[in-house]
Amino acid sequence: MNEQTRNDIIARLGQGQSMRSIARALGISRGAVSRAVRGHQTQREQGAGGPARPRRRRRSLLDPFAERIGQLLDRYPNITVERLLQELRACGYEGGYTILREHVKTVRGSPRAQEVVRRFETAPGVQAQMDWAVYTIDFTDEGRRRVNLFSYLLGYSRRQYLRFTDSQDLTALRREHVRAFEHLGGVAAECLYDNMKTVVDRWEDDQPIYNTRFLSFATHYGFRPRACRPGRPQTKGKVERPFHYVEINLLNGREFRSLEHLNEVARQWLAEVADIRTHRGLGKTPREAWQEEQPHLLALPAVDYDTARVVYRVVDVEGFVAYERNSYSVPWRLVGELLVVRVTERELIAYNSSLEVIARHELFPRGVKGARREERAHRPSPNRREQLEELQQRYAELGEAAQRFLEGLLAADQPSVGARYGKHQARKVLSLLALYHRRDVLAAMERATRYRAFSFSSLERILAVRAKPKRLPPSLADSYRSPFVDDDPIHPRPTTEYQPLLFGESTDDQKQNDDSADHQSPGEEADTSEEGDPGAA
C-alpha cells in the first residue's frame, strides 16, 4: 500500500467514516484498512524515528520451491501463474494458486486491466473461425526456425484444433482443415477467414472473390467460407484471443526438441489443459460445450478430400526427378519424359503417362538439401548389352529418324571425341523431348544425321534456331534447371569435316548450294555456314 492511500485512510477515519465505508470508497479490503490503521497507531505510539517491532514470518508452502520459482521467473519473465503452478506441481508443490499469485505479484506488480471485448455468440454448429500465427522457436535439435500455427476453433464451444507447420500454403491449409474436422468430429456450417491469398484472391465491389481451389475443397465438406472485411480483425476475435493463451501457457516455460516434438506436446496440451479448463465466457469447459455442439456439426464425407500437392517434373539424364532440391529415382528409361508427381506430407509418388504408379519414395526431412533416394530397380542394367538394347528400344519407339541418329552416335569412331558419344549422350538427347515437341526433335535428328553432327550439342543448336520450346507447366517452369549447364561446351566442328559430304554431291547441286549461299540475305537460312554448324544452317 502506498503512502497516498494510507494518508487517505487516516484522513477519512478522522472524519468519522467507518472502516467498511472507507474500504468501499477506496476499492480495497477491510483488512487492508485495518492494517493501515494499526500501523498508524503503532507508529504514533513508538515515534516516527523508533525502531520497528520485528514481525515473525510464518512458514509458507512456497519456501521449499523458492529457488525453482526464481529460476523460472528469470528464464521466462512472462510466464503465467497458471504455467508456474503446473511446473511446481510436477516438483511436488501442494499449495494453492492464490499464495503463488500473491508471491508473483510482489515481484512483478499488479497487471494492467484488460479491455473487455464482447463476442458475438452463435448457435451450436453454425460457425467456426480459422487463422494462422507465426512464431520463431529455438529448437534444441533443429536450431532456431520459424513455424506457423494453424488454429481452427468452433464458435459455440470454443473447442479448437492446433498444429504447427512449415508453411501456410494451400496444401498445408487444406490438410490441416481435414485434421481439424476429424479431431472435432464434424464441420461447422460456415468458417470465418481473414484475407489470406489461399482463401481470398481479391475483393471487387465490396465482395470477396474466393480462391477457386479452396472453394472446391469447401464444397467437398459442405461448409461456406466467409471472409472478414479488410481492417476488421475483431470479426474473428474468438480465434485471435486463444493465440495469446497458447503463447503464455503452451509455448511459455517449455523447451522443444523439434517441430514433431512441439506438435506432440501441443496434442497433449489440448487434451489435458485447453479442453478441460473452465472457460470464463462459457462457465464450463470447451469439451463439455463441444459435447452439446458436436451433434449439430456437418457429418464428414465417406472419402476425404485429396490434399496432396500435384506437380510436373522432367526425368533428368540420370533418371531422377527433383523436388525441394532433392532427387528421387524413377525408371531410367523414362529420361526426358514429363511425369505427374504427387507429394503427400511424407511421400513422393511418380506416375507415368497412363497415370500408373512407377515410383514411391519417402520424403526427405525439412532442411535436407542435395540428397538422393534411389531404388536399385530403377537404375540401368549393369550389363552393357542390356543397356544398349534398352536404348535402342526407346529410340525405335521414336521412329526411323531417331534410330539412324542413334546408330551414327554410337558408331562415332573418333577417339579424341569419343566421350561425346555413347550411351550417356544418347540419354541426354532423350531429355530434349521434355523441352521440345517430338516432331521438332525428330526433324533436328534428321538434319544432324544429314550433316553427320552426332552429338547432343548439335541437336541443341538446331532446335534453338528451328524450334520453339514447349510451354512448361508453372510448377515445372519455376523449378526447372537444365541438367547440362555444367557440362563442358562442345564447339562447332571445322568445315573440313563436311568436305566429304560436299564432294559426294553432283557438280550442279554443289554449284547451286554455293550460289544460294553467296546470294543469301542476312535474315535467310542456308544449308551450310562458314563454321559448318548445322544448327545455324
C-alpha positions in Angstrom: 0.0 0.0 0.0 1.4 3.4 -0.9 1.7 6.4 1.3 -1.1 8.3 -0.5 -3.6 5.5 0.2 -2.6 5.3 3.9 -3.0 9.1 4.1 -6.4 8.9 2.6 -7.5 6.2 5.1 -6.4 8.1 8.2 -8.0 11.3 6.9 -11.3 9.6 6.3 -11.1 7.8 9.7 -10.6 11.2 11.3 -13.7 12.5 9.6 -15.7 9.7 11.3 -16.1 7.2 8.4 -16.2 3.5 9.3 -13.6 1.1 8.1 -16.3 -0.6 6.0 -17.2 2.6 4.2 -13.5 3.6 3.7 -12.8 0.2 2.2 -15.8 0.5 -0.2 -14.8 4.1 -1.2 -11.2 3.2 -2.0 -11.9 -0.2 -3.5 -9.7 -2.2 -1.1 -10.4 -4.8 1.5 -11.4 -4.0 5.1 -8.4 -6.0 6.3 -6.1 -3.6 4.4 -7.8 -0.6 6.1 -7.5 -2.3 9.5 -3.8 -2.9 8.9 -3.2 0.6 7.9 -4.9 2.0 11.0 -3.0 -0.3 13.3 0.3 0.6 11.7 -0.5 4.3 12.0 -1.3 3.8 15.7 1.9 1.8 16.4 3.9 4.5 14.6 2.3 7.2 16.7 2.9 5.3 19.9 6.6 4.3 19.2 7.5 7.5 17.4 8.4 8.1 13.8 12.1 7.5 14.4 11.8 4.5 16.7 12.8 1.0 15.7 10.1 -1.1 14.1 9.0 -4.2 16.0 10.2 -7.3 14.1 7.4 -9.4 12.8 7.7 -13.1 12.8 7.2 -14.5 9.4 5.1 -17.7 9.1 6.5 -20.6 7.2 5.0 -20.8 3.7 4.4 -23.8 1.5 6.3 -21.9 -1.2 9.5 -21.8 0.8 10.9 -25.2 -0.4 10.3 -24.1 -4.0 11.6 -20.5 -3.8 14.8 -21.3 -5.7 12.8 -23.1 -8.5 10.3 -20.2 -8.7 13.2 -17.7 -9.1 14.8 -19.8 -11.8 11.6 -20.0 -13.8 10.8 -16.3 -13.4 14.4 -15.4 -14.5 14.3 -17.7 -17.5 10.7 -17.0 -18.6 9.9 -13.4 -17.4 6.4 -13.6 -19.0 5.4 -17.0 -17.6 1.9 -17.0 -16.2 0.9 -18.1 -12.6 -1.0 -21.0 -14.1 2.0 -22.2 -16.0 4.2 -21.7 -12.9 1.8 -23.7 -10.9 1.9 -26.6 -13.4 5.7 -26.7 -13.1 5.6 -26.6 -9.3 3.0 -29.3 -9.1 5.4 -31.5 -11.1 8.0 -30.8 -8.4 5.7 -31.7 -5.5 4.2 -28.4 -4.6 0.9 -28.9 -2.7 0.0 -25.3 -2.0 -2.7 -23.3 -3.7 -2.9 -20.9 -6.6 -3.7 -17.8 -4.5 -0.5 -17.7 -2.5 1.6 -18.3 -5.6 -0.2 -15.5 -7.4 0.4 -13.1 -4.5 4.1 -14.0 -4.5 4.4 -13.3 -8.2 2.6 -10.0 -7.8 5.1 -8.8 -5.3 7.8 -9.4 -7.9 6.0 -8.0 -11.0 3.4 -5.7 -9.6 -0.3 -5.7 -10.4 -1.2 -6.4 -14.1 -3.0 -3.7 -16.0 -6.7 -4.2 -16.5 -7.6 -5.6 -19.9 -10.3 -4.0 -22.0 -13.3 -6.3 -22.2 -14.5 -7.1 -25.8 -18.0 -8.5 -26.2 -18.2 -11.5 -28.6 -21.0 -12.4 -30.9 -22.3 -15.8 -29.9 -23.6 -18.3 -32.4 -25.7 -21.4 -32.1 -24.1 -24.9 -32.0 -22.6 -26.0 -35.3 -23.2 -22.7 -37.0 -19.8 -21.1 -37.2 -16.1 -21.8 -36.9 -13.1 -19.4 -37.1 -9.6 -20.2 -38.6 -6.4 -18.2 -38.6 -2.6 -18.6 -38.7 0.1 -17.3 -36.3 3.8 -17.2 -36.8 6.4 -17.9 -34.1 10.2 -18.2 -34.0 11.3 -21.0 -31.8 14.7 -22.2 -30.6 14.5 -26.0 -31.0 17.2 -27.9 -29.1 17.8 -30.3 -32.0 16.8 -28.3 -35.1 18.0 -24.8 -34.0 16.2 -21.5 -34.4 13.5 -21.5 -37.0 10.1 -20.0 -37.9 7.0 -22.1 -37.6 3.3 -21.5 -38.5 0.5 -22.3 -36.1 -2.8 -23.4 -37.7 -5.9 -22.8 -35.4 -9.4 -23.9 -36.1 -12.0 -23.1 -33.4 -15.7 -23.9 -33.0 -17.6 -20.7 -32.2 -20.1 -22.1 -29.8 -18.0 -24.5 -27.7 -14.6 -22.8 -28.1 -13.0 -26.2 -28.6 -10.1 -25.9 -31.0 -7.6 -27.8 -33.1 -3.9 -26.7 -33.3 -1.0 -27.8 -35.3 2.4 -26.2 -36.1 3.5 -26.4 -39.8 6.4 -25.5 -42.0 4.3 -23.3 -44.3 1.0 -21.6 -44.9 0.5 -22.7 -48.5 -2.8 -24.1 -49.9 -1.6 -27.7 -49.4 -1.0 -27.1 -45.7 -4.2 -25.2 -45.3 -6.4 -27.9 -46.7 -4.5 -30.7 -45.0 -4.9 -29.1 -41.5 -8.6 -28.4 -42.1 -9.1 -32.2 -42.7 -7.3 -33.0 -39.5 -9.3 -30.4 -37.6 -12.6 -31.9 -38.9 -11.5 -35.3 -37.8 -10.4 -34.0 -34.4 -13.7 -32.2 -33.8 -15.9 -34.9 -35.2 -17.6 -32.7 -37.9 -17.7 -29.4 -39.8 -19.3 -26.1 -38.8 -21.7 -24.7 -41.4 -19.5 -21.7 -42.1 -16.0 -20.6 -41.3 -14.6 -17.1 -40.9 -11.2 -16.2 -42.5 -9.1 -13.1 -43.0 -8.0 -12.1 -46.5 -5.2 -14.7 -46.9 -4.4 -15.4 -50.6 -5.1 -19.1 -50.2 -8.7 -18.3 -49.4 -9.5 -14.9 -51.0 -8.0 -13.9 -54.3 -9.2 -10.3 -54.1 -12.1 -8.0 -53.4 -14.3 -6.5 -56.1 -17.2 -4.1 -55.4 -17.1 -4.9 -51.7 -17.4 -8.6 -52.5 -14.7 -11.2 -51.9 -13.5 -13.3 -54.9 -12.6 -16.7 -53.4 -9.8 -18.9 -54.5 -11.5 -21.5 -56.7 -9.3 -24.4 -55.5 -10.2 -23.6 -51.9 -13.9 -23.3 -52.8 -13.7 -26.8 -54.3 -12.3 -28.1 -51.0 -15.1 -26.3 -49.0 -17.8 -27.7 -51.3 -16.5 -31.2 -50.7 -17.1 -30.8 -47.0 -20.3 -28.7 -47.4 -19.2 -25.6 -45.5 -19.3 -22.0 -46.6 -16.2 -19.8 -46.3 -16.8 -16.3 -45.1 -14.1 -13.6 -45.5 -13.8 -10.8 -42.9 -13.8 -7.2 -44.3 -10.2 -5.8 -44.5 -9.2 -3.9 -41.5 -11.6 -5.6 -39.1 -9.7 -8.4 -37.3 -12.1 -8.4 -34.3 -14.7 -10.0 -36.5 -13.0 -13.3 -35.7 -11.8 -12.5 -32.2 -12.7 -15.9 -30.8 -9.8 -17.5 -32.7 -7.5 -14.5 -32.2 -7.6 -14.4 -28.4 -6.6 -18.1 -27.9 -3.2 -17.4 -29.6 -2.3 -15.3 -26.5 -3.3 -18.3 -24.4 -1.1 -20.5 -26.5 1.8 -18.2 -26.1 1.6 -17.8 -22.3 0.5 -21.4 -21.5 1.8 -23.8 -24.2 4.9 -22.1 -25.5 6.0 -20.3 -22.4 8.2 -22.1 -19.9 8.9 -25.1 -22.2 11.6 -26.4 -24.4 11.1 -28.3 -27.7 13.5 -30.6 -29.5 11.9 -30.4 -32.9 8.7 -29.5 -34.8 7.5 -33.0 -34.4 8.1 -32.8 -30.6 6.3 -29.4 -30.5 3.2 -31.0 -32.1 3.3 -33.9 -29.7 3.3 -31.5 -26.8 0.5 -29.4 -28.4 -1.7 -32.5 -28.8 -1.2 -33.4 -25.1 -1.8 -29.8 -24.1 -5.0 -29.6 -26.0 -6.3 -32.8 -24.3 -5.1 -32.1 -20.7 -5.2 -28.4 -20.4 -7.1 -26.4 -23.1 -10.1 -28.7 -23.4 -10.8 -29.2 -19.7 -10.2 -25.7 -18.3 -13.3 -23.7 -17.3 -13.9 -21.0 -19.9 -14.9 -17.8 -18.2 -17.3 -16.8 -21.0 -19.0 -20.2 -21.1 -18.9 -21.1 -17.4 -18.0 -24.7 -18.5 -15.1 -26.4 -20.2 -14.8 -26.4 -24.0 -15.1 -30.2 -24.0 -18.4 -30.1 -22.1 -19.7 -27.4 -24.5 -18.4 -29.4 -27.5 -20.5 -32.4 -26.4 -23.6 -30.2 -26.9 -22.3 -28.9 -30.2 -21.0 -32.0 -31.9 -24.4 -33.4 -32.9 -25.1 -30.2 -34.8 -21.9 -30.3 -36.9 -22.0 -31.4 -40.5 -21.1 -35.0 -41.0 -17.8 -35.9 -42.5 -17.8 -37.4 -46.1 -17.0 -41.0 -46.7 -13.9 -40.1 -48.6 -11.5 -37.3 -47.6 -10.5 -34.6 -50.0 -7.1 -35.4 -51.5 -4.9 -32.6 -50.1 -1.6 -33.9 -51.7 0.3 -31.4 -53.9 0.5 -32.4 -57.6 3.4 -31.1 -59.7 5.0 -31.9 -63.1 8.6 -33.0 -63.2 11.1 -33.9 -66.1 13.2 -37.0 -65.7 16.8 -35.9 -65.9 19.6 -37.6 -67.8 20.4 -39.8 -64.8 16.8 -41.0 -64.2 15.8 -38.7 -61.3 13.0 -36.2 -60.7 13.7 -33.2 -58.4 11.6 -31.9 -55.6 12.6 -29.3 -52.9 16.2 -29.5 -54.1 16.4 -33.3 -53.6 16.3 -36.1 -56.2 14.2 -39.2 -56.3 14.8 -42.0 -58.8 12.3 -43.3 -61.4 12.9 -46.0 -64.1 15.9 -44.6 -66.1 14.4 -45.4 -69.5 11.9 -42.6 -68.9 14.7 -40.0 -69.3 13.2 -36.8 -70.8 9.6 -37.6 -70.1 7.3 -35.3 -68.3 5.8 -37.1 -65.3 3.0 -36.3 -62.9 4.3 -36.3 -59.3 2.0 -36.4 -56.3 3.5 -35.2 -53.0 1.9 -36.0 -49.6 3.1 -35.0 -46.2 5.6 -37.9 -46.0 5.8 -39.5 -49.5 6.5 -38.7 -53.2 4.7 -40.7 -55.8 5.5 -40.6 -59.5 3.1 -41.6 -62.3 3.7 -42.4 -66.0 1.6 -41.0 -68.8 -1.1 -43.6 -68.2 -1.2 -42.5 -64.5 0.2 -45.7 -63.3 2.5 -45.6 -60.2 6.1 -46.1 -61.3 7.9 -45.0 -58.1 7.3 -44.2 -54.4 9.8 -42.6 -52.1 9.8 -41.3 -48.5 10.3 -37.5 -48.5 13.5 -36.2 -47.1 13.1 -34.2 -43.8 12.9 -30.4 -43.9 16.4 -28.9 -44.1 18.0 -31.7 -46.1 19.2 -30.5 -49.5 21.1 -32.1 -52.3 20.2 -35.7 -51.2 19.1 -38.6 -53.3 16.7 -41.5 -52.9 17.4 -44.3 -55.3 15.9 -47.7 -55.9 18.1 -50.4 -57.4 15.4 -51.5 -59.8 15.3 -48.0 -61.4 18.9 -48.0 -62.5 20.2 -49.2 -65.8 21.2 -52.8 -66.0 24.9 -53.4 -65.2 25.1 -55.4 -68.4 26.2 -53.1 -71.2 24.5 -55.2 -73.8 21.2 -54.8 -71.9 21.7 -51.1 -71.5 22.2 -50.8 -75.3 19.2 -52.9 -76.0 17.0 -50.7 -73.8 18.3 -47.5 -75.5 17.7 -49.0 -79.0 14.2 -49.9 -78.0 13.5 -46.4 -76.7 14.8 -44.8 -79.9 12.9 -47.3 -82.0 9.7 -46.1 -80.4 10.5 -42.6 -81.7 10.9 -43.7 -85.3 13.4 -44.3 -88.1 15.0 -40.8 -87.8 15.8 -41.4 -84.2 17.2 -44.9 -84.9 19.5 -43.5 -87.6 20.8 -40.8 -85.3 21.4 -43.3 -82.5 23.4 -45.6 -84.9 25.5 -42.6 -86.0 26.0 -41.5 -82.4 27.2 -45.0 -81.3 29.3 -45.6 -84.4 31.4 -42.5 -84.0 35.0 -43.7 -84.2 37.0 -40.6 -83.4 39.0 -41.4 -80.2 39.6 -37.8 -79.4 35.9 -37.0 -79.2 34.6 -40.4 -78.2 33.4 -39.1 -74.8 30.9 -37.0 -76.6 29.1 -40.1 -77.9 27.9 -43.3 -76.4 25.1 -44.2 -74.1 25.4 -41.1 -71.9 25.0 -38.8 -74.9 22.0 -40.9 -76.1 20.3 -40.3 -72.7 21.0 -36.6 -72.8 19.4 -36.4 -76.3 16.2 -38.0 -74.9 16.0 -35.3 -72.3 15.3 -32.8 -75.1 11.9 -34.4 -75.6 10.8 -32.7 -72.4 11.6 -29.2 -73.7 10.6 -29.5 -77.4 7.9 -31.2 -79.3 8.6 -34.7 -80.6 8.2 -33.6 -84.3 10.8 -30.8 -83.8 13.3 -33.2 -82.1 12.9 -35.8 -84.9 13.4 -33.1 -87.6 16.6 -31.9 -85.8 17.8 -35.6 -85.7 17.3 -35.8 -89.5 19.2 -32.6 -90.1 22.0 -33.7 -87.7 22.2 -37.1 -89.4 22.5 -35.4 -92.8 25.5 -33.4 -91.7 26.9 -36.2 -89.5 26.6 -34.0 -86.4 26.1 -36.8 -84.0 26.1 -35.0 -80.6 23.7 -33.6 -78.1 25.1 -30.1 -78.5 24.4 -30.2 -82.3 20.8 -31.0 -81.6 20.6 -28.2 -79.1 21.8 -25.7 -81.6 19.5 -26.9 -84.3 16.5 -26.8 -82.0 17.4 -23.3 -80.7 17.3 -22.0 -84.3 14.4 -24.0 -85.8 12.0 -24.8 -83.0 10.1 -23.2 -80.2 10.3 -24.8 -76.7 7.2 -26.2 -75.1 5.2 -24.1 -72.7 6.1 -25.8 -69.4 3.5 -26.1 -66.6 4.1 -23.3 -64.0 5.1 -25.8 -61.3 7.8 -27.1 -63.6 8.9 -23.8 -65.1 9.5 -22.3 -61.6 11.9 -25.1 -60.6 13.3 -26.3 -63.9 17.1 -26.1 -64.2 18.8 -27.7 -67.2 20.9 -30.6 -66.0 23.5 -29.9 -68.6 24.6 -26.3 -67.7 27.7 -27.6 -66.0 28.8 -29.8 -69.0 31.9 -28.7 -71.0 30.7 -26.9 -74.1 31.3 -28.7 -77.4 32.4 -26.2 -80.1 31.2 -26.4 -83.7 33.1 -28.8 -85.9 35.5 -27.4 -88.5 34.4 -27.0 -92.1 36.8 -29.7 -93.3 34.7 -32.4 -91.7 31.9 -31.5 -94.1 34.0 -31.8 -97.2 33.2 -35.4 -97.9 29.5 -34.6 -98.0 30.1 -31.7 -100.4 32.4 -33.8 -102.7 29.8 -36.6 -102.7 27.2 -34.2 -104.3 26.9 -33.6 -108.0 28.6 -30.6 -109.5 25.3 -28.9 -110.3 23.9 -29.5 -106.8 27.2 -28.2 -105.3 27.2 -25.1 -107.5 23.5 -24.5 -106.7 24.3 -24.7 -103.0 27.3 -22.4 -103.4 25.2 -19.8 -105.4 22.5 -20.0 -102.8 25.0 -19.3 -100.0 26.6 -16.5 -101.9 23.3 -14.7 -102.6 21.7 -15.3 -99.2 20.4 -12.3 -97.3 21.2 -11.9 -93.6 17.8 -13.0 -92.5 17.7 -16.1 -94.7 18.8 -19.6 -93.8 21.4 -21.6 -95.7 22.2 -25.3 -95.8 25.8 -24.7 -94.7 27.5 -22.0 -92.8 31.0 -20.7 -92.6 31.7 -22.6 -89.4 30.0 -25.7 -90.6 27.3 -25.6 -87.9 24.2 -27.5 -88.9 22.2 -25.6 -86.2 22.9 -22.2 -87.8 22.3 -23.6 -91.3 
